[in-house]
Amino acid sequence: MHIKDHPVLGPQLQDPVTIYFNDQPYMAYKQQTVAAALIANGVKKFGLSRKLVQSRGLFCSRGRCCSCYMTVNGEDHVRTCMIRVEEGMEIYPNLEDPEVRGDGHGD
């Protein structure tokens, strides 16, 4: 699913990196967003919806919705359609609400 040689833009995706989704290694390219890299590797489930507990995935691809929120390098609720991959990036699906109560969170 990678477009390596675009008919208008020319050669693309030339800098491969390794990212980790659920501790499994995947190949990606520096020019890709996290969401695009996961989709290109066959990952379609990015998390679960809060209310209906149904699978979430890439929806708008412009940072306007919350379907692609995931945990990236320990940071919860990151819009994966808006950030580019980096070598060794650790990505996890958001399967539940983040823990916001506790030390340093206003208790």
N, C-alpha and C positions, 0 to 999 in steps of 0.2 A: 504493500500500500504506500510505499514511499515514492514520491516523484523526484527522481534524481536528476533528470535533464528536462527542464521545462521548455516548451517550444518557444516561449517569448522571453523568459527571464534567463534562459541558458542553464548551465550546470548548477545544481543546488545540492545541499546536504553533503558537504565534503568533509566535515569535522566530526567523526563518530565519537560518542562518549558512552559510558555505561551508567545506567540509572537502575535503581532498585525499587520495585513495587512489591509490597508484602514480602520483603527480603529476597525476592527473586530477581536476578539480573536481566536487564533488557537493553538492547542496543537502541540508541537514539542519536540525534544529530544536534549540534549546538544551535542551529538556526530554528529548531522546532520548539513549540510550546510543550509544556508537560502533557497537556491533554492530547495534543496531536501525536506526540510520541507514543502515548499509551494506546490510542486508537490504532496507530500504525502497527503496533505489536499485538493487536487482537484483544486488548483489554477494553471492555465496554461498560462494566459496572464500576462506577466511581464511589458509590456509597449507597446509603439508604435514606429515603425521605423521612422527616421527623414524624409527620402526622399519620401517614398511611403505611409506613415502613415498607415502601416499595423501592426497587432499584432506581438509582439515579445515574445519569451519564452525561455526555456532552450534549448541550441543547443549543444555545445561542452562539457560542464561540466568540463572543465579543465582550464578555465581562459584565453583562447586564442582568443575568439571572444568577441563581445559586446552585445550579445543577452540577457544576464541576468542582465544587469545593472539596478539597482533600487536605490531609495533613502532609506537609512538605518540610523535611528537615526539622521535625518537632514542632512546627507552627501549625495550629489548627485553622481550619476554614480559609485556605488559600485558594484563590481563583486560578485553577491550573490552566485555563485558556489564556491567561494574561502573562504568565512567567515562562521564561525559556529554561530549557534543561541545562544542567551543569554536571560535570563529572562527579559520580558518586552520590548523586542526589537520592535521598530516601523518601519514598512516597507511600502513604497508607490511605486506604479509603476511610471516609467518615461514616462509621457504622452506628454511631450514637452521638448524643450531645456532648460537647466538651465539658470537662470539669472546670467550672468557673469559681467555685467556692473553695476557699482554703487560704493558705499563707500567701500574702502578697496580692490577693484579689479583692480586697476591700472588706473582709470579715472583721 
